[in-house]
């Protein structure tokens, strides 16, 4: 073995255990608790509870189910699952709100159109 190969082998001999230790430490590190994301998800579900309950019940039910499952995962310290479910609950609640707004807007538009039609009918009478 020449003088160049010895330091390289020694360096490789040290690098492998260090790299393995770093990988093990990274694998064992758990993600931080998603307390903020749970709070945001809960707030979104609460905000959607009012008008969306009647106009987007399926989406709101999905949001409620997911936030409940997120709370269960959080209690079990399954933080990745809790974070995913809280984000999904927030998205479902936002969808429920948007669908509710859309339904109300469509109803208002229909009422305006009916009013215009009635006015035209009255104007067309002799």
The 8 nearest C-alpha neighbors of each residue, nearest first, counted from 0:
[[1, 4, 2, 5, 3, 8, 6, 7],
 [0, 2, 3, 4, 5, 6, 7, 8],
 [1, 3, 5, 4, 0, 6, 7, 8],
 [4, 2, 1, 5, 6, 7, 0, 8],
 [3, 5, 7, 1, 2, 6, 8, 0],
 [4, 6, 8, 7, 3, 2, 9, 1],
 [7, 5, 9, 8, 4, 10, 3, 2],
 [6, 8, 10, 4, 9, 5, 11, 3],
 [9, 7, 11, 5, 10, 6, 12, 4],
 [8, 10, 12, 6, 7, 11, 5, 13],
 [9, 11, 7, 13, 12, 8, 6, 14],
 [12, 10, 14, 8, 13, 9, 7, 15],
 [11, 13, 9, 10, 14, 15, 8, 16],
 [14, 12, 10, 11, 15, 16, 9, 17],
 [15, 13, 11, 17, 12, 16, 18, 10],
 [14, 16, 18, 17, 13, 12, 19, 11],
 [17, 15, 19, 18, 14, 13, 20, 12],
 [18, 16, 20, 14, 19, 15, 21, 13],
 [19, 17, 21, 15, 20, 16, 14, 22],
 [20, 18, 16, 22, 17, 21, 15, 23],
 [19, 21, 17, 23, 18, 22, 16, 24],
 [22, 20, 24, 18, 23, 19, 25, 17],
 [21, 23, 25, 19, 24, 20, 26, 18],
 [22, 24, 26, 20, 21, 25, 19, 27],
 [23, 25, 21, 27, 22, 26, 20, 28],
 [24, 26, 22, 28, 23, 27, 21, 29],
 [27, 25, 23, 24, 28, 22, 29, 21],
 [28, 26, 24, 25, 23, 29, 22, 30],
 [29, 27, 25, 26, 24, 30, 23, 31],
 [30, 28, 27, 31, 26, 78, 25, 32],
 [29, 31, 32, 78, 28, 79, 33, 77],
 [30, 32, 33, 29, 78, 34, 79, 28],
 [31, 33, 78, 34, 30, 73, 76, 82],
 [34, 32, 36, 35, 82, 37, 31, 78],
 [33, 35, 37, 36, 32, 38, 73, 82],
 [36, 34, 38, 37, 33, 39, 32, 40],
 [35, 37, 39, 33, 38, 34, 40, 85],
 [38, 36, 40, 34, 85, 35, 39, 41],
 [37, 39, 35, 41, 36, 40, 42, 34],
 [38, 40, 36, 42, 37, 41, 43, 35],
 [41, 39, 89, 37, 43, 85, 38, 42],
 [40, 42, 38, 44, 43, 39, 37, 45],
 [41, 43, 45, 39, 40, 44, 46, 38],
 [42, 44, 46, 40, 41, 45, 89, 92],
 [45, 43, 41, 47, 92, 46, 42, 48],
 [46, 44, 42, 48, 47, 43, 41, 49],
 [45, 47, 43, 44, 48, 42, 49, 92],
 [48, 46, 44, 45, 96, 51, 49, 92],
 [49, 47, 45, 52, 46, 51, 44, 50],
 [50, 48, 47, 51, 52, 46, 45, 53],
 [49, 51, 52, 53, 48, 99, 47, 54],
 [52, 50, 55, 54, 99, 53, 47, 96],
 [51, 53, 56, 50, 48, 54, 49, 55],
 [54, 52, 51, 56, 55, 50, 99, 49],
 [53, 55, 51, 99, 52, 56, 50, 102],
 [56, 54, 51, 95, 58, 57, 52, 99],
 [55, 57, 52, 59, 58, 53, 60, 54],
 [58, 56, 60, 59, 55, 61, 95, 52],
 [59, 57, 61, 95, 60, 56, 55, 91],
 [58, 60, 62, 56, 61, 57, 95, 92],
 [61, 59, 63, 57, 62, 58, 56, 64],
 [60, 62, 58, 64, 59, 63, 65, 57],
 [63, 61, 88, 91, 59, 65, 92, 60],
 [64, 62, 60, 66, 61, 65, 59, 67],
 [65, 63, 61, 67, 62, 66, 60, 68],
 [64, 66, 68, 88, 62, 67, 84, 63],
 [65, 67, 69, 63, 68, 88, 85, 64],
 [68, 66, 70, 64, 65, 69, 63, 71],
 [67, 69, 71, 65, 70, 66, 72, 64],
 [70, 68, 81, 66, 72, 84, 67, 71],
 [69, 71, 73, 67, 68, 72, 66, 74],
 [70, 72, 68, 74, 69, 73, 75, 67],
 [73, 71, 75, 81, 69, 77, 74, 70],
 [74, 72, 76, 70, 81, 75, 71, 78],
 [73, 75, 71, 76, 72, 70, 77, 69],
 [74, 76, 72, 73, 77, 71, 78, 70],
 [77, 75, 73, 74, 78, 72, 32, 81],
 [78, 76, 72, 75, 80, 73, 79, 81],
 [77, 79, 81, 76, 80, 32, 73, 82],
 [78, 80, 82, 81, 77, 83, 30, 33],
 [79, 81, 83, 82, 78, 77, 84, 72],
 [80, 82, 69, 78, 72, 73, 84, 79],
 [83, 81, 85, 79, 80, 84, 33, 78],
 [84, 82, 80, 86, 85, 81, 87, 79],
 [83, 85, 87, 69, 81, 86, 65, 82],
 [86, 84, 88, 40, 82, 37, 87, 83],
 [85, 87, 89, 83, 84, 88, 82, 90],
 [86, 88, 84, 90, 89, 85, 91, 83],
 [89, 87, 62, 85, 91, 65, 90, 86],
 [88, 90, 40, 86, 92, 87, 43, 91],
 [91, 89, 87, 93, 88, 92, 94, 86],
 [92, 90, 94, 62, 88, 93, 89, 58],
 [91, 93, 95, 89, 44, 94, 62, 90],
 [92, 94, 90, 96, 95, 91, 89, 97],
 [93, 95, 91, 97, 92, 96, 98, 90],
 [96, 94, 92, 98, 58, 55, 93, 97],
 [97, 95, 99, 93, 94, 47, 98, 51],
 [98, 96, 94, 100, 99, 95, 101, 93],
 [97, 99, 101, 95, 100, 96, 94, 102],
 [98, 100, 96, 51, 54, 102, 97, 101],
 [101, 99, 97, 103, 102, 98, 104, 96],
 [100, 102, 98, 104, 99, 103, 105, 97],
 [101, 103, 99, 105, 104, 100, 98, 106],
 [104, 102, 106, 100, 105, 101, 107, 99],
 [105, 103, 101, 107, 106, 102, 100, 108],
 [104, 106, 108, 102, 107, 103, 101, 109],
 [105, 107, 103, 109, 104, 108, 102, 110],
 [108, 106, 110, 104, 109, 105, 103, 111],
 [109, 107, 105, 111, 110, 106, 104, 112],
 [108, 110, 112, 106, 107, 111, 113, 105],
 [109, 111, 113, 107, 108, 112, 114, 106],
 [112, 110, 114, 108, 113, 109, 115, 107],
 [111, 113, 115, 109, 114, 110, 116, 108],
 [114, 112, 116, 110, 111, 115, 109, 117],
 [113, 115, 111, 117, 112, 116, 110, 118],
 [116, 114, 112, 118, 117, 113, 119, 111],
 [115, 117, 113, 119, 114, 118, 112, 120],
 [118, 116, 120, 114, 115, 119, 113, 121],
 [119, 117, 115, 121, 120, 116, 122, 114],
 [120, 118, 122, 116, 121, 117, 123, 115],
 [119, 121, 117, 123, 118, 122, 116, 124],
 [122, 120, 118, 119, 124, 123, 117, 116],
 [121, 123, 119, 120, 124, 118, 125, 117],
 [122, 124, 120, 121, 119, 125, 118, 117],
 [125, 123, 121, 122, 120, 119, 118, 117],
 [124, 123, 122, 121, 120, 119, 118, 117]]
